[in-house]
C-alpha cells in the first residue's frame, strides 16, 4: 500500500511539475485536466484533487546532493591487493543527505522518546536501541571515561554517536521519519500535539496514511472534495506535504556524495545557463583534487589537516601547543571544513554504515543506475477475506512480511527478469554461508554490511571514498557511526522551476 501511494504521489508530482512550468502550455489551464477537460479540485465535477506542488522541501539536517554519473571505486593504489573496489561507471539519482554524522544528542533524543513511549510496557524494545558503549574498551588502554560518559555527557553532545549497529541505525531512521512527518502535520494544522502518546497509539506515517492512527479527538483534517465522502480526510502522499522516509545511504550514494565532484565542474548549471558535462579532475579525498591530507588553501587553512585520522602509531593529534587535528578520539561534527556538497567529515572522524550487504565482487554484477546490493522485498500483511491491511501492532506499526520468490515471479515482467525475494546473496550459489565458508575461511555472510570512510583510528589510506570494508550488522564499534539520506522526488536538479529532461522553447 505504501509503495502504491508513493507511486501515485510521484505521478501526481510529475503532472504538477508540468502544469507549474511557465513555459508549458498546461500552465494556462493549471486547474483543468488536459486529458478530459474536467476541472481539478472541484467537488461539483467529481472532486479529483491535484495539489499545487512547489517542490520537495528539505528535511531537517539534510542538504541537497544533485545526482549524476561518476567513476565508483578506488582511484589510488590498492595497497591491500583485495581488488574488491575496481573502478566502474555508475549513475546516482539526486537525494538529500545529512550534512554531518548523527550526533550523541540526536540519538539521546531518540532514546528519550522510546523510553517515554514504550518504557513502561516494552522496556526490552528500549534496551535494543541502546548503543554498545563497551565498544570503547581495549585490553591495554584506559578508556573507561568513554564507556561511561561519551554518549551521555553534555561535553560530547555534538560528537558523532558510535557503538550503534546497522539494525539500530535503521530503526533510528524509521523513528526520525515519523517524527519529522508528524511535526509537518502539526505545523500545517492537520494534527494536534500529543506528547503523551504511548504503545499502539504512537504516531507513524504508515498508520496515519492507512487510516489506522486516530490522534487526539477533534484534530483538524484536510477538506475532502469527494462529493460522496465524509467532508474531511487525512493528508496523503498526493498532497505533496509528507516527506519520504529517512534511511541509510547506499554505498554508491555515499561514495558519490563524499567525492563532491560538483566542485570539479568548471561550468556548473545556473538558472540562466546550462552546465557543462565535464569533470576536470578525479578526487582521491573528499575535499578536492589539489589537496592531500593537509589543506593547500593559502592564508587560511594552509598546512592544517583536512580530517581527523591516525597519522601514525601512537600519533593521534599532534603536539601540545599545536594540536593540528585537535582530536584524539572522534571530533565534533563541524570540526573540519565540508566538501563541495556542504557535507562534513566524509573522511575521517568515524567510518559510516551504508545499506549494502558486502561482497568482494559486487561491482561485477551491480546495476549501472542506483547501484545497490541488499534488496529484501517485503509487503504489508493483509487480511485474506477482504485484502485489507492488518491492524497495527502494539508498537503502533503496520506489520510486514517477506515476499516469496513465487510472488515476485508472478509480476508482469517476470519473463524478462529472474526475481529473488531476498537478493542479498545474488549469484552466491544460493547459500552465501556455505559458498563463503563462513567462520572458516571468511567472515562474509548476509550479516556483513559495508562501512565507508576512514575513522579517527585509521590511516589516511582509508579516507579515500573508494575504499570499502565490512562489519557484522549486529556489531557496534567506537570507530563507526552513521548519517541518513532521503530520496529526492521530482526534478533531479532541485527546486529551480525546471522539469526533468531538456526543456526547449516553443518559439520559432
Buried (B, 14 or more C-beta within 10 A) or exposed (E): BBEEBBEEBBEBBBBBBBBBBEEBEBEEEBEBBEEEEEBBBBBEBBBBBBBEBEBBEBBEBBBBBBBBBBBBBBBEEBEEEEEBBEEBEBBBBBBBBBBBBBBBBBBBBBBEBBBBBBBEEBEEBBEEBBBBBEBBBEEEEEBEEBBEEBBEEEEBBBBBBBBBBBBBBBBBBBBBBBBBBBBBBBEEEBBEEBEEBBBBBBBBBBBBBBEBBEBEEEBEBBEBBEEEEEEEBBBBBBBBBBBBBBBBBBBBBBBBBBBBBBBBBEEBBEEEEEBEEEBEEBBBBBBBBEBEBEBEBEEEBEEBBBBBBBBEEEEBBBEEEEEBBBBEBBBBBEBBBBBBBEBBBBBBBBBBBBBBBBBBEBBEEBEEEBBBBBBEBEBBEBEEEEEEBBEBEEBBBBEEEEBBBEEBBEEEEEEEEEBBBBBBBBEBEEEBBEBBEBEEEBBBBBBBBBBBBBBBBBBBBBBBBBBBBBBBBEBBBBBBBBBBBBBBBBBBBBBEBBBEEEEEEEEE
